[in-house]
């Protein structure tokens, strides 16, 4: 994000005052560390739905183990994702408790998505 801001500084200045230049990597890290992730996710999904629009067609669900997340006795991170195949965008993801619990993760993810049957 910091790299993108740096490359788009002139455009950003058309609606932001950047007296100290664009935010650094550390600034973004500090902001994201204090954000409530549930509130951020809800706001992001609202914003995304306005920009992505309605997707007709298949929503694919897939479970994955995130490589490199196993730490000693702690199990690796497992997530399920929902992907709008026609739009080519991810609609969301949810962590699961251990491998083999994808169905519970999909159910939890479905509860957060705005989908309608047509």
C-alpha positions as CSV (number, residue, x, y, z in Angstrom):
1,X,0.0,0.0,0.0
2,X,2.8,2.4,0.8
3,X,4.4,1.7,-2.6
4,X,1.1,2.3,-4.3
5,X,0.6,5.6,-2.4
6,X,4.1,6.7,-3.3
7,X,3.4,6.1,-7.0
8,X,0.0,7.8,-6.9
9,X,1.1,10.7,-4.7
10,X,0.1,13.5,-7.2
11,X,-3.3,12.0,-7.6
12,X,-3.8,11.5,-3.9
13,X,-2.9,15.2,-3.3
14,X,-6.0,16.2,-5.4
15,X,-8.2,15.2,-2.4
16,X,-5.7,14.8,0.6
17,X,-3.3,17.1,2.3
18,X,0.0,15.2,2.5
19,X,2.3,17.7,4.2
20,X,4.7,14.9,5.3
21,X,4.3,12.9,2.1
22,X,2.6,9.5,1.7
23,X,2.2,7.1,4.6
24,X,5.0,4.7,5.2
25,X,4.8,0.9,5.5
26,X,5.2,1.3,9.3
27,X,2.3,3.8,9.4
28,X,0.0,1.4,7.6
29,X,1.1,-1.4,10.0
30,X,0.3,0.7,13.0
31,X,-3.1,1.6,11.7
32,X,-4.0,-2.0,10.8
33,X,-2.8,-3.3,14.2
34,X,-5.4,-1.2,16.1
35,X,-8.3,-1.7,13.7
36,X,-11.2,-4.0,14.9
37,X,-10.9,-6.8,12.3
38,X,-14.7,-7.6,12.5
39,X,-15.7,-4.0,11.9
40,X,-13.0,-3.5,9.1
41,X,-14.2,-6.7,7.4
42,X,-17.9,-5.6,7.5
43,X,-17.0,-2.1,6.1
44,X,-14.7,-3.6,3.4
45,X,-17.5,-6.0,2.3
46,X,-19.9,-3.1,2.1
47,X,-17.5,-1.1,0.0
48,X,-16.7,-4.1,-2.2
49,X,-20.3,-4.8,-2.9
50,X,-20.8,-1.3,-4.2
51,X,-17.9,-1.6,-6.5
52,X,-18.1,-5.2,-7.6
53,X,-21.8,-5.3,-8.3
54,X,-24.0,-8.3,-8.6
55,X,-22.4,-11.5,-9.7
56,X,-24.5,-14.1,-11.5
57,X,-23.3,-17.6,-11.8
58,X,-21.2,-19.9,-9.7
59,X,-19.7,-19.1,-6.3
60,X,-16.9,-21.6,-5.7
61,X,-15.8,-22.5,-2.2
62,X,-12.3,-23.9,-1.6
63,X,-10.4,-24.9,1.6
64,X,-6.7,-24.5,1.9
65,X,-4.0,-24.9,4.5
66,X,-1.9,-21.7,4.6
67,X,1.7,-22.8,4.0
68,X,4.2,-21.8,6.7
69,X,1.7,-21.2,9.5
70,X,2.4,-24.3,11.6
71,X,4.4,-23.2,14.6
72,X,5.7,-25.9,16.9
73,X,2.7,-27.5,18.7
74,X,0.3,-25.0,17.1
75,X,-1.6,-26.4,14.0
76,X,-1.4,-24.7,10.7
77,X,-4.0,-22.1,9.7
78,X,-6.8,-23.4,7.5
79,X,-9.2,-21.2,5.6
80,X,-12.1,-21.5,3.2
81,X,-12.7,-18.9,0.5
82,X,-15.7,-17.9,-1.6
83,X,-14.9,-16.9,-5.2
84,X,-17.3,-15.3,-7.7
85,X,-16.2,-17.1,-10.9
86,X,-17.8,-14.8,-13.4
87,X,-16.4,-11.6,-11.8
88,X,-13.1,-13.1,-10.9
89,X,-13.1,-11.8,-7.3
90,X,-12.9,-13.3,-3.9
91,X,-16.0,-12.6,-1.9
92,X,-14.5,-13.5,1.4
93,X,-12.7,-16.0,3.5
94,X,-13.0,-17.6,7.0
95,X,-10.6,-19.5,9.2
96,X,-11.4,-23.0,10.2
97,X,-10.5,-25.0,13.2
98,X,-8.1,-27.6,11.8
99,X,-8.1,-29.5,8.6
100,X,-11.3,-31.4,7.8
101,X,-13.6,-28.7,9.2
102,X,-14.2,-27.0,5.8
103,X,-18.0,-27.5,6.0
104,X,-18.3,-25.6,9.3
105,X,-16.1,-22.8,7.8
106,X,-18.2,-22.7,4.6
107,X,-21.4,-22.4,6.8
108,X,-19.8,-19.5,8.8
109,X,-18.7,-17.9,5.5
110,X,-22.1,-18.2,4.0
111,X,-23.6,-16.4,7.0
112,X,-21.4,-13.3,6.2
113,X,-22.1,-13.2,2.4
114,X,-25.0,-11.5,0.7
115,X,-26.2,-14.1,-1.8
116,X,-29.5,-14.5,-3.4
117,X,-31.0,-17.4,-5.3
118,X,-32.2,-16.7,-8.8
